[in-house]
Structures are given as structure tokens and as C-alpha cells.
């Protein structure tokens, strides 16, 4: 499997958001990365709604 075709800057931002190492982000299958991003967004939205 080849690494994701994303820039180093994007990989760093994703790494910070998902709290995963950059190397893991770069070698993660695209469908899993999208799933983890949607889960992180859902958790963020839930946290915001609980603050109100």
C-alpha cells in the first residue's frame, strides 16, 4: 500500500487533531482516516453542544 498523497503540513494537522503519530497518518488507509476524522468531528460537535 502506498502512503497517502497529502502534504507534510496536512499530515501534521491531522496528527494533532487525531492525536496519532504522523507516520501512522501517512500509512493509514484512506477510508479509515476518513472514518476517524468523522468520529473526531462528531465528538467535537457533541462537546460544543454540551457547553451551551
C-alpha atoms as an extended CHARMM CRD file, in Angstrom:
* protein
*
        52  EXT
         1         1  UNK       CA              0.0000000000        0.0000000000        0.0000000000  PROA      1               0.0000000000
         2         2  UNK       CA              1.3710000000        3.4050000000       -0.8860000000  PROA      2               0.0000000000
         3         3  UNK       CA              1.3010000000        6.3610000000        1.5250000000  PROA      3               0.0000000000
         4         4  UNK       CA             -1.4940000000        8.9210000000        1.3460000000  PROA      4               0.0000000000
         5         5  UNK       CA             -0.9460000000       11.6800000000       -1.1700000000  PROA      5               0.0000000000
         6         6  UNK       CA             -1.1050000000       14.5640000000        1.3140000000  PROA      6               0.0000000000
         7         7  UNK       CA              1.3680000000       17.2820000000        2.1660000000  PROA      7               0.0000000000
         8         8  UNK       CA              3.5440000000       17.1700000000        5.2590000000  PROA      8               0.0000000000
         9         9  UNK       CA              1.6600000000       20.1820000000        6.6440000000  PROA      9               0.0000000000
        10        10  UNK       CA             -1.6770000000       18.4130000000        6.2430000000  PROA      10              0.0000000000
        11        11  UNK       CA             -0.2720000000       15.2830000000        7.8750000000  PROA      11              0.0000000000
        12        12  UNK       CA              0.8890000000       17.3360000000       10.8590000000  PROA      12              0.0000000000
        13        13  UNK       CA             -2.5300000000       18.9760000000       11.2640000000  PROA      13              0.0000000000
        14        14  UNK       CA             -4.2790000000       15.6070000000       11.0610000000  PROA      14              0.0000000000
        15        15  UNK       CA             -1.8020000000       14.1500000000       13.5300000000  PROA      15              0.0000000000
        16        16  UNK       CA             -2.5730000000       16.8820000000       16.0520000000  PROA      16              0.0000000000
        17        17  UNK       CA             -6.3320000000       16.5960000000       15.5720000000  PROA      17              0.0000000000
        18        18  UNK       CA             -6.4320000000       12.7890000000       15.8140000000  PROA      18              0.0000000000
        19        19  UNK       CA             -3.6400000000       12.5550000000       18.4040000000  PROA      19              0.0000000000
        20        20  UNK       CA             -1.7700000000        9.9740000000       16.3220000000  PROA      20              0.0000000000
        21        21  UNK       CA              1.8360000000        9.8660000000       15.0900000000  PROA      21              0.0000000000
        22        22  UNK       CA              2.4690000000       11.4000000000       11.6580000000  PROA      22              0.0000000000
        23        23  UNK       CA              3.8750000000        8.1000000000       10.3850000000  PROA      23              0.0000000000
        24        24  UNK       CA              0.6400000000        6.3400000000       11.2710000000  PROA      24              0.0000000000
        25        25  UNK       CA             -1.3890000000        9.0290000000        9.4950000000  PROA      25              0.0000000000
        26        26  UNK       CA              0.7100000000        8.7430000000        6.3290000000  PROA      26              0.0000000000
        27        27  UNK       CA              0.3280000000        4.9650000000        6.1110000000  PROA      27              0.0000000000
        28        28  UNK       CA             -3.3130000000        4.7470000000        7.1830000000  PROA      28              0.0000000000
        29        29  UNK       CA             -5.7930000000        3.5860000000        4.5280000000  PROA      29              0.0000000000
        30        30  UNK       CA             -7.8720000000        6.4720000000        3.2560000000  PROA      30              0.0000000000
        31        31  UNK       CA            -11.2330000000        5.0170000000        4.3040000000  PROA      31              0.0000000000
        32        32  UNK       CA            -10.0330000000        4.5550000000        7.8880000000  PROA      32              0.0000000000
        33        33  UNK       CA             -8.6520000000        8.0910000000        8.0100000000  PROA      33              0.0000000000
        34        34  UNK       CA            -11.9860000000        9.4820000000        6.8220000000  PROA      34              0.0000000000
        35        35  UNK       CA            -13.8300000000        7.4350000000        9.4550000000  PROA      35              0.0000000000
        36        36  UNK       CA            -11.5200000000        8.6810000000       12.2400000000  PROA      36              0.0000000000
        37        37  UNK       CA            -11.9610000000       12.2780000000       11.0770000000  PROA      37              0.0000000000
        38        38  UNK       CA            -15.7320000000       11.9760000000       11.0850000000  PROA      38              0.0000000000
        39        39  UNK       CA            -15.6290000000       10.4530000000       14.5870000000  PROA      39              0.0000000000
        40        40  UNK       CA            -13.4070000000       13.3010000000       15.8050000000  PROA      40              0.0000000000
        41        41  UNK       CA            -15.7480000000       15.8920000000       14.2820000000  PROA      41              0.0000000000
        42        42  UNK       CA            -18.7720000000       14.2420000000       15.8740000000  PROA      42              0.0000000000
        43        43  UNK       CA            -17.0800000000       14.2520000000       19.2780000000  PROA      43              0.0000000000
        44        44  UNK       CA            -16.1260000000       17.9110000000       18.8210000000  PROA      44              0.0000000000
        45        45  UNK       CA            -19.6960000000       18.8500000000       17.8840000000  PROA      45              0.0000000000
        46        46  UNK       CA            -21.0450000000       16.9770000000       20.9020000000  PROA      46              0.0000000000
        47        47  UNK       CA            -18.6100000000       18.7710000000       23.2050000000  PROA      47              0.0000000000
        48        48  UNK       CA            -19.6780000000       22.1340000000       21.7810000000  PROA      48              0.0000000000
        49        49  UNK       CA            -23.3660000000       21.3360000000       22.2200000000  PROA      49              0.0000000000
        50        50  UNK       CA            -22.7770000000       20.3030000000       25.8480000000  PROA      50              0.0000000000
        51        51  UNK       CA            -21.0880000000       23.6540000000       26.5690000000  PROA      51              0.0000000000
        52        52  UNK       CA            -24.2260000000       25.6060000000       25.6530000000  PROA      52              0.0000000000
